[in-house]
Amino acid sequence: MVGLLILKHLRNISDASVVAQFGENAYYQYFCGMDSFTTAFNFKRAMRLFLRLIEMVAKWLFQHVEINCGLVQRPSVVAYQEKLGF
């Protein structure tokens, strides 16, 4: 699914468009690691995974921006040790 995200940004197209083109374009499928061209791809499942990936990346990005800008205190090693019971 990372391949779809890369193609989306390279081609500057929408989420729905990149998933639709994936089903029609053998080069897109090869770029994303498919072994052979197929038109029987589950687009709804791909879209859900694609959106979940975007959500995970956005959460990670916002967490790191908040930490690096000083909006949230950086977790310390002691806090991790206390969570683990050391």
Secondary structure as UniProt FT lines:
FT   HELIX           2..11
FT   HELIX           15..24
FT   HELIX           26..31
FT   TURN            32..33
FT   HELIX           43..68
FT   TURN            69..70
FT   HELIX           77..84
//
